[in-house]
Amino acid sequence: MNYRVKMVLTLLVVGAFSGGSLSFVYNKMLPKIEANLKKEIENSLLLLVPAASYQERSFQGKRVFICRGKGGEVVGYAIIGKGGGFQGEISLLIALDKEGEKILGIDILESQETPGLGAKIDEPSFKGQFKGKEAEKLDVVKGKIERENEVEAITGATISSRAVVSIVNNYVKILKEFVEKNK
């Protein structure tokens, strides 16, 4: 047999075996991955909106959570927001109060931002800036914050900071629409 034909057949066999193995492992692990993601979302919800129960809904193709107290009253709302960052997609949970007027906080669910720089979006010093802000358009600033609707960018990670603020702005708008329709 020709040398090139042998090489092509070998590569086909190795490629098919590798692809099949990856597909098999992924399908076997998918339920565990989904269970871990669900647990992470529940932990983030508890952190942002302490409530007795959470009801998940779909609104405009987005995952929205209605957070209820022990008496069944609404105590807040949350939405999973996604958008592009510097290194890849950022996924975060954004929570609003029951009136949809104030941000209760954000929590990063998934991010591939640069370790030591953009990954600082997951630090309490950055995430804490969102707590208590009016649910309106936020702006990113380098340096000192001068207005209520500003968030201070992380030094060396302005793109990641802007990405998070952009995601928050986009998804707060959607969540406010949801709150208005469900009052």
PLY file of the C-alpha trace (Angstrom):
ply
format ascii 1.0
element vertex 183
property float x
property float y
property float z
element edge 182
property int vertex1
property int vertex2
end_header
0.00 0.00 0.00
1.09 3.50 -0.75
2.66 5.42 2.15
0.21 8.32 1.77
-2.83 6.03 1.81
-1.57 4.39 5.02
-1.06 7.80 6.62
-4.55 8.99 5.64
-6.17 5.77 6.91
-4.24 6.02 10.18
-5.31 9.62 10.66
-8.94 8.72 9.87
-8.94 5.89 12.42
-7.28 8.02 15.12
-9.59 10.97 14.39
-12.73 8.81 14.44
-11.65 7.13 17.68
-10.80 10.46 19.33
-14.03 12.11 18.21
-16.11 9.14 19.28
-14.39 9.03 22.68
-14.93 12.74 23.29
-18.58 12.47 22.28
-19.12 9.45 24.54
-17.50 11.12 27.58
-19.40 14.37 26.99
-22.75 12.57 26.77
-21.98 10.56 29.91
-20.97 13.68 31.86
-23.72 16.01 30.59
-26.21 15.21 33.41
-23.52 15.87 36.02
-22.50 19.13 34.29
-26.13 20.29 34.23
-26.63 19.32 37.90
-23.51 21.28 38.90
-24.67 24.33 36.93
-28.10 24.15 38.56
-26.49 23.96 42.02
-24.23 26.93 41.20
-27.25 28.98 40.08
-29.13 28.06 43.28
-26.13 29.08 45.42
-25.84 32.38 43.55
-29.58 33.02 43.98
-29.30 32.40 47.73
-26.35 34.77 47.90
-28.11 37.58 46.02
-31.76 37.14 47.00
-32.30 35.13 50.18
-35.70 33.55 49.56
-37.68 30.47 50.50
-38.34 29.41 46.92
-37.40 30.21 43.35
-39.57 29.81 40.30
-37.86 29.70 36.92
-39.56 31.15 33.88
-38.59 31.86 30.30
-38.97 35.44 29.07
-37.77 36.56 25.64
-35.70 33.37 25.50
-33.90 34.19 28.76
-33.92 32.36 32.09
-35.68 34.49 34.72
-36.23 33.62 38.38
-39.02 34.85 40.62
-37.78 34.77 44.22
-40.45 34.31 46.91
-40.38 34.62 50.70
-41.84 32.13 53.19
-45.33 33.63 52.81
-45.21 33.33 49.02
-44.64 37.07 48.48
-42.18 38.16 45.80
-38.89 39.37 47.34
-36.92 39.84 44.14
-36.15 38.77 40.60
-33.05 37.43 38.88
-31.92 36.75 35.33
-29.00 34.92 33.77
-27.13 37.28 31.45
-24.53 36.38 28.86
-22.24 38.36 26.65
-18.79 38.58 25.16
-15.81 39.48 27.32
-12.13 39.93 26.47
-11.29 36.19 26.34
-14.70 34.63 25.75
-18.28 34.54 26.95
-19.19 35.82 30.42
-22.27 34.41 32.12
-23.63 36.09 35.22
-26.66 36.26 37.47
-28.25 39.67 38.01
-30.77 40.25 40.81
-33.26 43.12 41.23
-35.49 44.02 44.16
-39.22 43.25 44.07
-40.03 46.62 42.50
-37.40 46.17 39.79
-35.79 49.48 40.75
-32.55 48.54 42.51
-29.84 46.02 41.72
-29.44 43.58 44.61
-26.17 42.30 43.17
-24.47 40.25 40.50
-22.59 36.96 40.59
-20.31 35.59 37.88
-21.38 32.09 36.86
-18.81 31.48 34.11
-15.90 33.40 32.65
-12.69 32.75 30.71
-11.15 36.15 31.40
-7.38 36.54 31.87
-6.24 35.20 35.26
-4.96 38.00 37.48
-6.58 40.74 35.37
-9.99 40.21 33.81
-10.72 37.38 36.25
-10.99 40.10 38.91
-14.57 40.63 37.71
-15.41 37.77 40.09
-13.90 39.50 43.13
-16.20 41.03 45.77
-14.58 44.46 45.34
-15.82 44.64 41.74
-19.14 42.79 42.07
-19.99 44.77 45.22
-20.10 48.01 43.23
-23.40 46.94 41.65
-25.27 46.33 44.92
-27.81 49.05 45.62
-27.38 50.83 42.27
-30.49 52.08 40.52
-31.66 49.69 37.81
-30.79 52.12 35.02
-27.97 52.48 32.52
-24.62 52.11 34.28
-21.35 53.59 33.00
-17.77 52.39 33.42
-15.18 54.92 34.57
-11.45 54.75 35.05
-10.56 56.25 38.40
-12.90 57.75 40.99
-16.65 57.34 40.78
-18.40 60.71 40.63
-22.03 59.73 39.96
-24.36 57.11 41.38
-24.68 55.20 38.10
-20.92 54.66 37.63
-18.85 51.54 38.16
-15.09 51.75 38.56
-13.20 49.70 35.98
-10.62 47.16 37.06
-7.12 48.48 36.37
-5.71 46.56 33.40
-9.05 44.93 32.63
-11.17 47.75 31.26
-12.57 45.56 28.46
-13.75 42.92 30.95
-15.22 45.64 33.20
-17.08 47.18 30.26
-18.31 43.76 29.17
-19.84 43.06 32.59
-21.50 46.49 32.74
-22.83 46.05 29.22
-24.31 42.65 30.10
-25.87 44.11 33.26
-27.36 47.06 31.32
-28.82 44.80 28.62
-30.30 42.24 30.96
-31.58 44.69 33.58
-33.69 46.21 30.80
-35.15 42.77 29.99
-35.71 41.94 33.67
-37.46 45.27 34.27
-39.84 44.45 31.39
-40.52 41.09 33.02
-41.21 42.74 36.41
-43.63 45.22 34.82
-45.56 42.43 33.07
-45.77 40.35 36.27
-46.87 42.97 38.80
0 1
1 2
2 3
3 4
4 5
5 6
6 7
7 8
8 9
9 10
10 11
11 12
12 13
13 14
14 15
15 16
16 17
17 18
18 19
19 20
20 21
21 22
22 23
23 24
24 25
25 26
26 27
27 28
28 29
29 30
30 31
31 32
32 33
33 34
34 35
35 36
36 37
37 38
38 39
39 40
40 41
41 42
42 43
43 44
44 45
45 46
46 47
47 48
48 49
49 50
50 51
51 52
52 53
53 54
54 55
55 56
56 57
57 58
58 59
59 60
60 61
61 62
62 63
63 64
64 65
65 66
66 67
67 68
68 69
69 70
70 71
71 72
72 73
73 74
74 75
75 76
76 77
77 78
78 79
79 80
80 81
81 82
82 83
83 84
84 85
85 86
86 87
87 88
88 89
89 90
90 91
91 92
92 93
93 94
94 95
95 96
96 97
97 98
98 99
99 100
100 101
101 102
102 103
103 104
104 105
105 106
106 107
107 108
108 109
109 110
110 111
111 112
112 113
113 114
114 115
115 116
116 117
117 118
118 119
119 120
120 121
121 122
122 123
123 124
124 125
125 126
126 127
127 128
128 129
129 130
130 131
131 132
132 133
133 134
134 135
135 136
136 137
137 138
138 139
139 140
140 141
141 142
142 143
143 144
144 145
145 146
146 147
147 148
148 149
149 150
150 151
151 152
152 153
153 154
154 155
155 156
156 157
157 158
158 159
159 160
160 161
161 162
162 163
163 164
164 165
165 166
166 167
167 168
168 169
169 170
170 171
171 172
172 173
173 174
174 175
175 176
176 177
177 178
178 179
179 180
180 181
181 182
